[in-house]
Amino acid sequence: MNTLAISPICARIVDDLATQGWSQHDFFMPEDLTTQLAKECRQRAQRGQLELAGVGRGVAKVVHSGIRGDQIQWLEEGQNTSVDGYLALMEQLRRVINQTLFLGLEDFEGHFALYPPGAFYKKHLDRFRDDDRRVVTCVAYLNEHWLPEHGGALRMYLDEQQTHDVMPLAGTLVVFMSEQWPHEVLPASRDRLSITGWLRRRA
């Protein structure tokens, strides 16, 4: 992976986070990496490795299909070359953000997410009430040939009257401050693949 090629995008992400608290890039990932990650996600689903995502954490975590319907598996370094490639991009982004915004970000955690047709995730914030480690949310999309009529947008609530929809097109990355922007995932008419993750600071 040529990290020099991604550096200007990282710089723009930093500028956007500093000025408006969110950033969207439609061609963040190389096409070959996006294709490999989508293939890996589908293969894990076929092998039954994705699990229904829960709401909450720890002993209070429960599966609630009326709130969210995605299936997930957490990423770990060394699992797969494409996963390692993506984790390297997130590590570069973490370093650039720390160098300029001084957020004290220590690591990245993320998972594959597959939303079957009709699945959704109701409006929420990416910050637990009793845990402030998640600082920056990063969502990368893996869906080739996605059309508006397929649905599945990430809807961000910028204020009481204004929303911004991000279509889950392959290669797109959206980054935002986790505690600042409520958002939801709208239902889609086909499988919707992504990697959802967070740049975290020390608790």
Secondary structure, DSSP 8 states (H G I E B T S, - for coil): --HHHHHHHHHHHHHHHHHTSEEEETT-S-HHHHHHHHHHHHHHHHTT--EE--BSSGGG-B--TTTB--EEEE--TTS-HHHHHHHHHHHHHHHHHHHHH---EEEEEEEEEEE-TT--EEEE-S-BTTB--EEEEEEEE-BTT--GGGB--EEEE-SSS-EEEE--BTT-EEEEETTT--EEE--BSS-EEEEEEEEEE--
